[in-house]
């Protein structure tokens, strides 16, 4: 691990996706078939199965054609694992880049005073350079990541309960191991993800895989309420990316991949080039588009929801 300097970028509290009024209106007007075609579930991953197996379990329960999860958790790690179904899988890359928050327990190999431990942990705030662990599936080469906060919550001898907010792709196990080099050693005992971007463990939408399976069974038995309550419309992308609102005059053309021009936009456009935007016509999600430098053209589609 190497460090470039202390940075104090705050991690903003995410919007509560369960309480967003536009999403509630969108969800209410959709049929279950429409919701399942383009939705995300806020899954509480248990210890044991892989993230993929957890997502696959959800996919099989609801009968989805496709599944994608937003951010792998190690088998022993629990917590927030957003799982996209069907067309919402195309949104994966925009959700994967979001910051994460974890709570866990690390065990110190020596009896280190609190003050000394905090000093060492503070050295790992800001921009750090990590080499992924040996067992990771990514290429083992140095890469920069941001650690926004890392604090001690409580302590029982050499077991330290902590909370950390980090950039996506930061390995907490490696963070602890690297920090331990300065205090006689440390390793991770337990870890739980409490936030992945706008999805948190405190939201009513959080469901265990078992609870989703039961809701899916009730849906097949003609009671859609439990499953409907768990489904988050894919239109939630409008709370992750900046929103561009367009007139619906050329709706058919947009749905066929046509670019967006200045005269199509409802209001002014002030986005720099190569910015991804969630494009809506009223409450209807059209696409994710990327802005371009052009005299009249505003953006080209990256993903069209058709």
Residue pairs with C-beta under 8 A, 6 or more apart in sequence:
1 124
1 128
1 129
1 130
1 131
1 174
1 175
1 178
1 179
1 181
2 128
2 129
2 142
3 123
3 124
3 126
3 127
3 128
3 129
4 126
4 127
4 128
4 129
4 144
5 126
5 127
6 122
6 125
6 126
7 125
7 126
7 127
7 146
8 125
8 126
8 148
9 146
9 148
10 148
11 99
11 101
11 148
11 149
11 165
14 195
14 197
14 198
14 199
14 200
15 198
15 239
16 200
16 203
17 23
17 42
17 198
17 199
17 203
17 205
17 232
17 236
17 239
18 203
18 204
18 205
20 236
20 239
22 235
22 238
22 283
23 232
23 233
23 235
23 236
23 239
25 283
26 233
26 235
26 283
27 35
27 228
27 231
27 233
30 233
32 219
32 224
32 227
32 228
35 228
35 231
35 233
36 62
36 64
36 85
36 86
36 231
37 86
37 87
38 85
38 86
38 87
38 88
38 233
38 234
38 235
38 305
39 84
39 85
39 86
39 88
39 231
39 232
39 233
39 234
40 70
40 82
40 83
40 84
40 85
40 88
40 91
40 199
40 231
40 232
40 233
40 234
40 236
41 58
41 82
41 83
41 85
41 205
41 207
41 212
41 230
41 231
41 232
42 80
42 82
42 199
42 203
42 205
42 206
42 207
42 230
42 232
43 54
43 55
43 58
43 69
43 80
43 81
43 82
43 83
43 206
43 207
43 208
43 209
43 212
44 78
44 79
44 80
44 81
44 201
44 206
44 207
44 208
44 209
45 51
45 54
45 73
45 77
45 78
45 79
45 80
45 81
45 193
45 209
46 54
46 78
46 208
46 209
47 75
47 76
47 77
47 78
48 75
48 76
49 57
49 75
50 72
50 75
51 69
51 71
51 72
51 73
51 81
52 69
52 72
54 69
54 81
54 83
54 209
55 67
55 68
55 69
55 81
55 83
56 67
57 209
57 213
58 64
58 67
58 83
58 85
58 209
58 212
59 66
59 67
59 83
59 85
61 209
61 212
61 213
61 216
61 217
62 85
62 212
62 216
62 219
62 227
63 216
64 85
64 86
65 86
66 85
66 86
66 89
67 83
67 84
67 85
67 89
68 83
68 84
68 88
68 89
68 92
69 81
69 82
69 83
69 84
70 81
70 82
70 83
70 84
70 92
70 95
70 96
70 98
70 196
70 197
70 199
71 81
71 82
71 95
71 96
71 100
71 168
71 193
71 196
73 79
73 81
73 193
74 173
74 191
76 191
77 191
77 192
77 193
78 191
78 192
78 193
79 102
79 191
79 192
79 193
79 194
79 201
80 193
80 194
80 195
80 196
80 199
80 200
80 201
80 206
81 193
81 196
82 95
82 196
82 197
82 199
84 91
84 92
84 95
84 234
87 234
87 305
88 234
90 303
91 234
91 237
91 288
91 303
94 237
94 240
94 241
94 276
94 288
95 196
95 197
95 237
95 240
96 168
97 168
98 168
98 196
98 197
98 198
98 240
99 146
99 148
99 165
99 166
99 167
99 168
99 195
99 197
100 165
100 166
100 167
100 168
100 170
100 193
100 195
100 196
100 197
101 163
101 164
101 165
101 166
101 193
101 194
101 195
101 200
102 163
102 164
102 165
102 166
102 172
102 191
102 192
102 193
102 194
103 153
103 161
103 162
103 163
103 164
103 191
103 192
103 194
104 161
104 162
104 164
104 172
104 188
104 189
104 190
104 191
104 192
105 159
105 160
105 161
105 162
105 188
105 189
105 190
105 191
106 159
106 160
106 162
106 176
106 180
106 186
106 187
106 188
106 189
107 158
107 159
107 160
107 186
107 187
107 188
107 189
108 117
108 158
108 159
108 160
108 180
108 183
108 184
108 185
108 186
109 158
109 180
109 184
109 185
109 186
109 187
110 158
110 183
110 184
110 185
111 157
111 158
112 120
112 158
112 183
112 184
114 152
114 155
116 183
117 152
117 160
117 183
118 152
120 179
120 182
120 183
121 150
121 151
121 152
121 162
121 179
122 150
123 179
123 182
124 147
124 150
124 175
124 178
124 179
125 147
125 148
125 149
125 150
126 146
126 147
127 144
127 145
127 146
128 144
128 145
128 146
128 147
128 175
129 142
129 143
129 144
129 145
130 142
130 143
130 144
130 145
130 170
130 171
130 174
130 175
130 178
131 140
131 141
131 142
131 143
131 174
132 138
132 139
132 140
132 141
132 143
132 171
132 174
133 171
133 173
133 174
134 140
136 171
143 169
145 166
145 167
145 169
145 170
146 166
146 167
146 170
147 164
147 165
147 166
147 167
147 170
147 175
148 165
148 166
148 167
149 163
149 164
149 165
150 162
150 163
150 164
150 165
150 175
151 162
151 163
151 164
152 160
152 161
152 162
153 161
153 162
153 163
154 160
154 161
155 161
159 189
163 194
164 172
164 175
165 195
166 172
166 175
172 188
172 191
173 187
173 188
173 191
176 186
176 187
176 188
177 186
177 187
177 188
179 186
180 186
180 187
192 201
193 201
194 200
194 201
194 202
195 201
197 240
198 236
198 239
198 240
199 205
200 206
204 229
205 229
205 230
205 232
207 215
207 230
211 230
212 227
212 230
214 226
215 226
215 227
215 229
215 230
216 227
218 224
218 225
218 226
218 227
219 226
219 227
234 285
234 305
235 280
235 283
235 285
237 278
237 285
237 288
238 278
238 280
238 285
240 278
241 276
241 277
241 278
241 288
242 271
242 275
242 276
242 277
242 278
243 277
243 278
243 279
243 280
244 260
244 265
244 269
244 271
244 277
244 278
244 279
244 280
244 289
244 298
244 299
245 265
245 266
245 267
245 279
245 280
245 281
245 282
246 254
246 260
246 264
246 265
246 266
246 279
246 280
246 281
246 286
247 264
247 265
247 266
247 281
248 281
248 282
248 284
249 264
250 258
250 264
251 281
251 284
251 286
254 260
254 264
254 279
254 281
254 286
254 287
254 301
254 304
255 286
255 304
255 305
255 306
256 304
256 306
257 301
257 304
258 301
259 289
259 292
259 297
259 298
259 299
259 300
259 301
260 279
260 289
260 297
260 298
260 299
260 300
261 296
261 297
261 298
262 269
262 296
262 297
262 298
263 296
264 298
265 298
269 291
269 298
271 277
271 291
272 291
273 291
273 292
273 293
274 290
274 291
274 292
275 290
275 291
276 288
276 289
276 290
276 302
277 288
277 289
277 290
277 291
277 299
278 285
278 288
279 285
279 286
279 287
279 288
279 289
279 299
280 286
285 305
286 304
286 305
287 301
287 302
287 303
287 304
287 305
288 301
288 302
288 303
289 298
289 299
289 300
289 301
289 302
290 299
290 300
290 302
291 298
291 299
292 298
292 299
292 300
